[in-house]
Amino acid sequence: MKSSNDPYSIIYPEILGIASEDGASVELIERFDCIGGAMWVRHHYAKSPLVRHVRTIGLTNRYLLTPGAVDLDLVGSRFPAGIARVSASDSEIGITYIGMGGGGVGASICRAGATGVIRSESDPCGGGKIAGSRIVLPRRQRLIIGVDDTDTPDAGATWTLCHNIAEAVEDNATRYLSHTITQLYPVAYRTKNCVAVACEFATTDPLGCIDRFEKLLMEHTLSDETGMAAYSGFDPSPLLEYGWKVKRGEITRSEMDDLLPLLDVRSAGRGLIGAVAAIPFATRFDEALLLCDGTN
């Protein structure tokens, strides 16, 4: 059998935590490799009072949490497991889980042993026991890097280059979370499909990640018009109105001027218009891929 010596535990591959600038919101990101267990957890943990929202993105469940502590009235089958405590300090995020029976196994050893956990306390679990764990994670921040125009009519593809660079810059401080392709308005000077890419990271070293990404992008881009910009913050929605403008029509470069203080621009070619537009659509896949050219 794979992984641990205990046939009755499945260790989560990785757990990450991102906190908003004011500490009022925490996103808990759990990578999973047992989809049945992950969907069971998503269904039941969503009932916890501290969980505002949960969504599944690829092989991750993402919980939007409110810091605080609650007593959970667990009931077999109806509400057998949940999140009981969430805290965020300047450098750490703490999460307390509790569950009964198999839910207690998931709430205790399965999470306490995950990559990304810097320390934990876990109860004995199994059978009909109520058990839980408290895990402590590094407090990370969200970083989204937008890129456009790296290819030519003869070679290249921005979406593949960005994914490969995102994997290459990943380290213990910086974890690669998602890759989103955003359909832009098909302007006349596009290569072919007119899309830009946003790569999302959870990091304790945003500047180091941006530097490494820029270095590899400049080394491998095939275009003289490459655009690259980075946004570091919990919620990129301040860029969303601009993003929709770029999806709905051709705009001028000056229309992003008010947004520049929010961004770390590393390559200011013509592709910067699309690069910035892709950032707010990170993980909003249906909206990102919507073609707004008036023909559909």
N, C-alpha and C positions, 0 to 999 in steps of 0.2 A: 504494500500500500504506500501511497504517496505521503509526504510531509511527516507529521509527528508520529510518535509511537502509540498514541492514543487513538484507537479507531473511532472513538466517539467525540472527536473534536475536529473542526476545520478552522485553521488559522486564517484570518483575513489577510490578503496579500499586502494591503497598505491602508492606513487611515491618516487623513490630513485634516487640518483645521485652518480656516481663514476667518479673521475677524474684521469687522468694519472699523473705520478710523476712530469712531467714538466708543467702540466696544459694545454697542447696543445690539449688534447682530453677529451671529456666528454661522458660517457654513461648514458643516461637517461632511467630509467627502470620504466615503468608504468604497474602496475597490473590492470586488468580489470575484470569485471563480465558481461559486455554487449559486446558480441563478434561482433555484427553488428557494433556498434559504434567504437570498437577498430580497425576493419578492414577498416572502412571508414577513420579513422584518419591515419592509417598506409599508405593507398593509397595516401592521399593528403599531409600529412606532409612530405613524402619522397621527395616532389618537392621543399621543402624549401632549399635555398642555403646553410644553415648551417648544413643540414642533409647529412652526407656522406653515411650512410647505415642504414637500419632498418630491423629487423628480429623479428619474433614472436617465443617465447619459452614458452611453456605451456600457462599459463594465463598472460603472460607479453608481451608487446611490448618493444623492446630495440632499442634505437636510438643512433647511434654513431655520435656525434656532434663536430663541430669546434667552439670554442668560438669566439664571434663577434656579430655584430648588423647589420641588413639589413632592408630595407623597402620592405615589401611584397606587390606586386601588385595583390590583391585578385580579383578573377573573379568567379562569381557564377557558380557552377557545375564544372568548369575547375580547379580552384585553390581557394577554398573557405576558407581555414584555413591553418595555418602553424606556425612554430617557428621563431620568429623574433629576439630574442636576447639570447645569452648564455654567462655566465660569471662564472669564477672559482677563488675564493680567497683561502687563506690558510685553511679556515674552512667552507666555504659555496659555494654552487652552485646556481646560479640564472638562471631561465628560463622564457622567455616571450613568451606567445602564443597570437595569434589573429585569429579571424574568423568572418564570417558573417552568419546571420540567425542561424540555428541549430548548425552550426560550431562555432559560437560565444558563444553559451551556453556551448559547450564542452571546448572551450578555456578559459572560465572564471570560473563560479561558480563550474563546475564539477571538475576542477583541484584544484582550490583554497581551496576546502574543504577536500582534500585528506589527509589521514594519511601519515605522513612523512614530510608534509609541516610545516616549523617552523614559517613562516609569509608570507603574501600575500597581493596583491592589486588586486581588481577585478572590472571590469566595469559592469554596468547594461546590461542585455542581454535579448534575446528573440525576437520573431517576425523577422523583417528584419534587426535588428540592427547589426552593426559591434561592436564586443566586444572582450575583452581579459583579461588576468591576468598576473601578474608577481609573480612567486612563488620562495621562497628561501628554499633550502634543505641543510641538513648537508652534507659536503663533506666527502664521504666515500671512502674506498679503497677496491679493490677486494682481497679476501682471498680464496684460494682453498686448501682444505685438501684432500690428497690422502691416501687411506687405502687399504691394501690387507692382506689376510690370517688371518681371525678371526674365521673360522669354522674348524670343524673336519669331518672325514667321517661319523660320527654318528649324528652330530647336528650342527645347526647354518646356517647363510647365511649372507655374508658380506653386500650385498646390502640393506637388511632390517635393519640390525644393524646401518649402517651409516645414513640411512634416519631418523631413530628414534632418534639417537644422535643429528643429525643436527637440528631437531625440538626442542629437549630439550635444546640446548644451545642458542636458539634464544632469544633475548631481544630487547629493544629499540635501543641499540647501534649496535647490530648485527642482520642482516636480512638474512634468509636462502633463497637463490635464485634458486639453481638447484642441481640436482643429476644426475650424468652420470656414466653409467656402461661401462667399457672399456674391450673389449675382448683381452686377451693376447695370446701369442703363447702357445699352450697346452703342457706344459712341463710335464715330467713323474711324478713329485712329486705334481702335482695339486690335489686339493680335488676332483673336477669333471669338472667344466666348465672353470676354469682358467680365471676369470675376477677380475678386481680391480675397485674401486669406487672413484670418485672425488665429493666432496660436495663443492659448491661455496657459498660464503657469500659476502654481502656488509656491511662493518663494520667501525666504528670509534674506535674499541677496538680489534685489531687483536690478540694481545697477550692474552687477557682475553678469547677470543673465543677458541684459540688453547689450552689453559690450561684446559678449561671446557670440550672440546672435548676429549682431552687425558685422563682426569680423568674417564670419562664414558666409553671410549673405553677399558682402562685397567681393569675397573671393570667388563666388560661384555664379553670381548673376550674369546674364548674357546681354542685359539691356543697359543703355545709358540713361534711361528714364525711370529707374527703380525708385519706388517710394517705400520708406519704412518709418513707422512711428510707434511709440510705446505708451500705454496708459497704465498707470499703477493706481489702483483704487478698488474698493469693494464693488462699486456699481458704476458701470460705464454709461448709464442712461443719459448723462448730460450730452453725449455725442449722438444720441439716437435721432433727433430731428435732422441733423446734418446727414446722417446715414441714409435716411429715407429720401432726402433731396437727391443724393447721388444715385440712388436706385431708380428714381422717377424721371431723371432728365440730366442733360449735360449742364454742368455748372462751371463757374470760374474759380480759380485758385483763391481769390480774395474772400470767397464765402466761408473759408475755414479759419480766417484770421482770428476771430474771437475765441477759437478753441485752442489755439497754439499754446497758451499758458498751461493748459491741462496735459500737454503732451511732451514727450521727449522725442523730438524728430531727429532721426539719424541719416536719412537719405531723402533729399527734397526734390527728386525728379518729378516728372508729370504724374507718375504713379502714386504720389503722396495723396492725391485726392481720393483715390480708391482705398488706399491703405488705411486712412483715418476712417472712412465710411464703414469698413469691415469690422472695426473694433467693437461697436455697440451690439453687433449681431452675434457675438461669440455665444455659442450654445443655443441660439434661437434659430434652429436649423430651417424650419418651415418658412419663417419670414425671410431669412437670409437668402434662400433659394428662389424666392418669388421673383418672377420676371415682370417688371413694371414698364413695359414699352408700349402699352395700349393695344396690343394685338391679341391678348389672351383674356 
